[in-house]
């Protein structure tokens, strides 16, 4: 895996196991690194970078009791950055039992300062803050953290407080013009830290610094692979489901597809997938699910064509939040009916359907504060909710994975690349890419424009450089144009190409002008009633990826 690419190469992606925490290596299992989150905006990115070094990682909040952290048997601990000042009242600190535990520990930014303070160093507000790209100078001899790296390099800083004196026993190994202690280490005790952010792209040699800690100070082994996760997941699913049956709500996206493929490999024909076609998908997606996914996996698939029902429910609805509520409500009802049919059919054959498969990812778990293990699904769950009398235990084989890791597993399982590399697509579908009310005519216009944009981006080889490229129809806006020597009064569409790693932040993708020109020409020539194509060049923040 290329640790600095927007979409890492899937073949070498390190991935993690199902619902339970892997061993820390003492029993021969993969090593585990626990990232203690002090409120950093980059905590998930730290975990990703560790996994890109082929070492399993997971995130816990800073108030997690030390005994719970150590019970995970971590090979190493990483202390993240955070917005607080270490000497402010109520600022999160480090329990002495953690730094005295003997587990190798690496501090980043706030975690670096908290480590310094806990171990007897000095943290002060000197009046000299550093933000953004900052020149870093190595000091002293060849250090463990920086060995083989340039003596002068650029790092990404974001701090107001400064470590002015390292704790006793530590060697200061880097500094900047404003920060006398920008990195320190005590390899004999397995302790080290840096003031800058090694996890971000803007730090030139950040991944190398992180790997030097993991491999040379903490002794982690780069053993986390795609093969590991598939073997562990299949075994875990078989143990959980036993001889029962499971149902999966298949959306056509990579998350639910990979989750279903894993479960199907584990329990075979005892899995039934339900695909609700709400009529809001992009061109060819329903056919792709029915044809390509079934052909690749052999899974039993129940397709429900509910397009007319959704269009009727959406008639006249132009508020985006109301659209989401309507679509969610209708999806629940349709899925509920289909699931009941699956349950009834299984019951007629003397079988029980007790499990629901979902493609929940690790960022979802972290952001919701969830933990590991199965949960009982009720009306509030993220499939949209099911009635109280239709309860399933969840099977969530991807709940410890990031998106790029899910893609790696999908490729290893033999899923078609068209499914594995499918651009993220919102559950409410094209309905929230129409600014205004949704009807069949507007859906067809947007579907045609979207298909042209995707076709040209694929032809230009840009699919994996772009996180996604929503095409937005401004249905309530008309623009004047000239087509065929006649004045027209048509709809404008907006291209929204963005690049991102996790959708939490994003930047607009700089698509070559000639590609944009081909997209614009084809859309205005081939899509009736569209006479203008515009480009959205807003980052996130301040904008969002979707318009509605």
Buried (B, 14 or more C-beta within 10 A) or exposed (E): BEBEBBBBBBEEBBBBBBBEBBBBBEEEBBBBBBBBBBBBBBBBBBBBBBBBBBBBBBBBEBEBEBEEBBEBBBBBBBBBBBEBBBEEEEBBBBBEEBBEBEBBBBBBBBBBBBBBBBBEBEBEEEEEBBEEBBEBEBBEEEBBBBEEBEEEBBBBBBBEBBBBBBBEEBBBBBBBEBBBBBBBBBBEBBBBBBBBBBBBBBBBBBBBBBBBBBBBBBEBBBBBBBEBBBEBBBEBBBEBBEEBBBBBBBBBBBBBBBBBBBBBBBBEEBBBBBBBBBBBBBBEBBEBBBEBBBEBBEBBBBBBEBBEBBBEBBEEBBEBEEBBEBBBEBBBBBBBEBBBBBBEBBEEEEBEBBBBBBBBBBBBBBEEEBEBEEBEBEEEBEBBBBEEEBEBBBBBBBBBBBBBBBBBBBBBBEBBEBBBBBBBBBBBBBBBBBBBBBBEEBBBBBBBBBBBBBBBBEEBEBBBBBBBBBBBBBBEEBBEBEEEEEEBEBBBBBBBBBBBBBBBBBBBBEBEEEBBEBBBEBBBEEBEBBBBBBEBEBEBEEBEBBBB
